[in-house]
Amino acid sequence: MPRLYGFDDQSRQRLRDDEVDPLRQMVSRALVDSSVSNADIAVWANGQGYRGTLGGEWKDASVGRLFRNPAIAGLRYDEDGELVDAGHPGPITREEFEALLAREQSRRTADADPPHDYLLTDGGCTCGQCTQFLQGARTNAGTPGYRCRPKDKEGRGGCGEVRIDADLLENHVGEYVVAELLKPGVRAQILKAQAAVRKQVEDLSREIEDLQTRRTEAGTLYGQREISRDAFVAADKEITGSLKAARSRKRYAEQMANFSLGSAKDLVRWWNTAPTASKRSICMLLLENVEVFPASARGVRTVEPGRVVLHWRKLANL
């Protein structure tokens, strides 16, 4: 069986560097425009010189199979058909994969809403009331938005008090990001900061390798009965959590390091036409966090003063 595109081998413990960015670009193109078909993406990928794992050209079917495989987001389906962490890295985020699933469903049902390619999910914005990450969620009317998900029965979640229209928030953030990019010297600062981020990627790669070695060693010790089952389970749980966090940080760092404005001169036009993945990368590089607070009243359709707080990253400190 051939390896899955984006991974070094069938174990899927390591991403293949020269396939990660092409895969992310393919996903971004699929999500940014609901009219773009898998066949269109295949034509584009082939035109860029990208090939499948066996060297063949991309087809409608092969793109579809790739987009339906949860492993590309580091996930798998459990016995109940629910998406769970697969214990290995993924080139894209859970939100992006869920958007791909929604896209697939919308292509099967004529009246389904097109998926919204959220700019600020996956840690891009937080609730100003409780600091929980905001998640993409549609309103009852089907309008894309961000919300603080209320606590579930197991106590996971936030206060549930913050909700904001997606276009309203993303346009607001976009205006400030473009204004920042227009400042003299910012591009030079970005290039310098990206060099530091690439060093972080290398450090995180070593950290991940060390954690994987520690997990293997713990399994060996347990197999040789040198440690108890409880000790092994505790160690494995801690290492798995550290691996997940390190892989997440590495994925973010890779996106920041690989971003490029190129020779774009009209930044407003660039922002309005760029894939969401590119815009997300520059947001991650320039912004530490976007805090969103409740509106003064229900139904407010503007960003009131103080409702959205942008925390800018100090590029010199990267």
C-alpha positions in Angstrom: 0.0 0.0 0.0 1.5 3.4 -1.0 2.1 5.9 1.8 -0.4 8.8 2.3 0.5 12.0 0.6 2.1 14.4 3.0 3.8 11.7 5.1 7.2 10.1 5.0 6.0 6.6 5.4 3.1 4.4 6.4 3.7 5.0 10.1 2.7 8.6 9.6 5.0 9.8 12.4 6.8 12.3 10.2 5.5 14.7 7.7 7.2 14.9 4.2 8.4 18.5 3.9 8.1 18.9 0.2 4.5 17.7 0.2 3.1 19.6 3.2 2.8 23.0 1.5 1.3 21.6 -1.7 -1.3 19.8 0.4 -2.1 22.9 2.4 -2.4 24.9 -0.8 -4.8 22.3 -2.3 -6.9 22.4 0.8 -7.0 26.2 0.9 -8.1 26.3 -2.7 -10.9 23.8 -1.9 -12.2 25.8 1.0 -11.8 29.4 -0.3 -14.2 29.0 -3.2 -17.1 26.5 -3.1 -17.3 26.5 -6.9 -13.8 25.0 -7.2 -14.1 21.2 -7.8 -11.7 18.4 -7.0 -11.0 18.2 -10.7 -10.1 21.9 -10.8 -7.7 21.3 -7.9 -6.2 18.4 -9.7 -5.6 20.5 -12.8 -4.0 23.2 -10.7 -1.7 20.8 -8.8 -0.5 19.1 -12.0 0.2 22.5 -13.5 2.4 23.3 -10.5 4.3 20.1 -11.1 3.0 18.4 -8.0 2.6 14.6 -8.3 1.1 11.8 -6.1 3.1 9.5 -4.0 3.6 7.0 -6.9 4.6 9.8 -9.3 1.2 9.9 -11.2 -0.8 13.0 -12.0 -3.6 14.1 -9.7 -7.2 13.2 -10.7 -10.6 14.1 -9.4 -10.8 10.8 -7.5 -7.4 11.0 -5.9 -7.9 14.5 -4.6 -11.3 13.4 -3.2 -9.7 10.4 -1.4 -7.0 12.6 0.1 -9.5 15.1 1.3 -11.7 12.4 2.9 -8.8 10.8 4.9 -8.8 12.1 8.5 -5.1 11.3 8.8 -4.2 14.5 7.0 -5.4 16.3 10.1 -3.8 13.9 12.6 -7.2 12.2 13.2 -8.9 8.9 12.9 -12.4 7.5 13.3 -13.1 5.6 16.5 -15.5 2.7 16.8 -18.5 5.1 17.1 -17.5 6.9 14.0 -16.3 10.0 15.9 -13.1 11.9 15.0 -10.4 11.4 17.6 -6.6 12.2 17.8 -4.7 9.5 15.9 -1.4 10.2 17.8 0.5 11.4 14.8 1.0 14.8 13.1 -1.2 16.2 10.3 -0.5 18.8 7.7 -3.8 20.5 8.2 -6.0 21.4 11.3 -9.1 19.6 12.6 -11.2 22.6 11.6 -9.9 22.5 8.0 -10.6 18.8 7.8 -14.1 19.3 9.2 -14.6 22.0 6.6 -13.5 19.6 3.9 -16.2 17.1 5.2 -18.8 19.9 5.1 -17.7 20.8 1.6 -18.1 17.1 0.5 -21.5 17.0 2.0 -22.5 20.3 0.4 -21.5 18.9 -3.0 -24.0 16.0 -2.5 -26.9 18.2 -1.4 -27.9 21.1 -3.5 -29.3 23.1 -0.6 -26.4 22.7 1.8 -24.5 25.9 2.9 -21.0 26.2 1.4 -18.3 25.7 4.0 -16.7 28.8 5.4 -12.9 28.9 5.5 -12.4 30.4 8.9 -9.4 32.7 9.2 -9.0 32.8 13.0 -9.9 29.3 14.3 -7.4 26.9 15.8 -6.2 29.3 18.4 -6.3 32.4 16.3 -8.8 34.2 18.6 -9.9 33.8 22.2 -12.9 34.8 24.4 -12.2 38.0 26.3 -14.3 36.7 29.1 -12.8 33.3 29.8 -9.7 33.0 27.5 -11.1 29.9 25.7 -10.4 29.6 22.0 -13.3 30.7 19.8 -14.6 28.1 17.4 -16.2 28.5 14.0 -20.0 27.9 14.2 -23.0 28.9 12.1 -26.0 30.7 13.5 -29.5 29.3 13.3 -29.8 31.3 10.1 -26.7 29.6 8.7 -24.4 32.6 8.9 -20.8 31.7 9.6 -19.5 33.1 12.9 -17.2 32.6 15.9 -18.4 31.6 19.3 -17.2 30.6 22.7 -18.5 27.1 23.1 -20.3 26.7 26.5 -19.2 23.9 28.9 -20.4 20.4 28.1 -21.4 17.8 30.7 -17.7 16.9 31.2 -16.8 20.5 32.0 -15.0 21.1 28.7 -15.6 24.5 27.0 -15.9 28.1 28.0 -18.4 30.7 29.2 -20.5 30.7 26.1 -21.0 34.4 26.3 -19.2 35.6 23.2 -20.4 35.3 19.6 -19.4 37.4 16.6 -20.2 37.3 12.8 -17.2 35.8 10.9 -17.1 38.3 8.1 -17.3 41.2 10.6 -14.4 39.9 12.7 -12.2 38.8 9.7 -12.7 42.1 7.8 -11.8 44.0 11.0 -8.6 42.0 11.6 -7.7 42.1 7.9 -7.9 45.9 7.8 -5.4 46.2 10.7 -3.1 43.5 9.3 -2.9 45.2 5.9 -2.3 48.6 7.6 0.6 47.0 9.6 2.1 45.5 6.4 2.1 49.0 4.8 4.3 50.4 7.5 7.9 51.2 6.4 10.4 48.4 7.3 7.8 45.8 8.2 8.7 43.4 5.4 12.3 43.4 6.4 11.2 42.7 10.0 9.1 39.8 8.8 12.0 38.2 6.9 14.2 38.5 10.0 11.5 37.1 12.2 10.9 34.2 9.8 14.6 33.2 10.1 14.1 33.0 13.9 10.9 30.9 13.4 12.8 28.5 11.2 15.2 27.9 14.0 12.2 27.2 16.3 11.0 24.6 13.7 14.3 22.9 14.0 14.3 22.9 17.8 10.7 21.6 17.9 11.7 18.8 15.4 14.4 17.7 17.9 12.0 18.0 20.8 9.5 15.8 19.0 12.1 13.2 18.2 13.2 13.1 21.8 9.6 12.6 23.0 9.1 9.8 20.5 12.3 8.2 21.8 11.1 8.5 25.4 7.8 6.9 24.5 9.6 4.0 22.9 11.9 3.6 25.9 8.9 3.6 28.3 7.2 0.9 26.2 10.4 -1.2 26.3 10.7 -0.8 30.0 7.1 -1.9 30.5 7.6 -4.8 28.1 10.6 -5.9 30.2 8.5 -5.5 33.4 10.9 -2.9 34.8 8.1 -0.5 35.4 4.5 -1.0 36.5 1.5 -0.7 34.2 0.4 2.4 36.1 3.8 4.0 35.7 3.8 3.3 32.0 0.2 4.6 31.5 1.1 7.8 33.4 4.3 8.3 31.4 2.6 7.6 28.0 -0.2 10.0 28.8 2.3 12.8 29.7 4.4 12.1 26.6 1.4 12.0 24.3 0.2 15.3 25.6 3.6 16.9 25.1 3.9 15.4 21.6 0.5 16.9 20.7 1.5 20.3 22.0 4.9 20.2 20.3 3.4 19.1 17.0 0.8 21.9 17.1 3.5 24.5 17.9 5.7 23.1 15.0 2.7 23.3 12.6 2.1 26.9 13.5 5.8 27.8 13.2 6.0 26.1 9.8 3.2 28.1 8.5 4.7 31.3 9.7 8.2 30.4 8.4 6.9 29.4 4.9 4.7 32.5 4.4 5.7 34.9 1.6 4.3 38.1 0.3 6.5 37.8 -2.8 6.5 40.9 -4.9 2.9 42.0 -3.9 2.6 45.8 -4.2 -1.1 46.3 -3.9 -1.5 44.7 -0.4 -5.2 45.4 -0.3 -5.8 43.4 -3.5 -3.4 40.7 -2.3 -5.4 40.3 0.9 -8.7 40.1 -0.8 -7.6 37.4 -3.3 -5.0 35.4 -1.3 -5.9 31.9 -0.1 -7.0 31.8 3.6 -4.0 29.7 4.5 -1.7 32.5 3.4 -3.7 35.2 5.3 -3.8 32.9 8.3 0.0 32.6 8.3 0.6 36.3 8.2 -1.9 36.8 11.0 -0.1 34.2 13.1 3.2 35.9 12.4 2.0 39.4 13.3 -0.5 38.7 16.0 -0.1 36.9 19.3 -3.8 36.8 19.9 -7.2 38.4 19.0 -9.4 38.9 22.0 -13.2 39.1 21.4 -15.5 40.5 24.0 -19.4 40.4 24.1 -21.3 43.1 22.2 -23.2 45.7 24.2 -26.5 44.3 23.0 -27.8 41.4 20.9 -27.9 42.0 17.2 -25.0 44.5 17.1 -23.6 44.4 13.5 -20.5 46.6 14.1 -17.2 46.2 15.9 -17.7 48.5 18.9 -14.7 50.2 20.5 -12.9 47.7 22.8 -14.9 44.7 21.6 -12.0 43.3 19.5 -8.5 43.7 20.9 -5.5 42.8 18.8 -2.3 41.8 20.6 0.6 42.4 18.2 3.7 40.2 18.3 7.1 41.8 18.8 8.8 40.5 15.7 12.2 41.4 17.1 11.7 39.0 20.0 11.1 35.9 17.8 
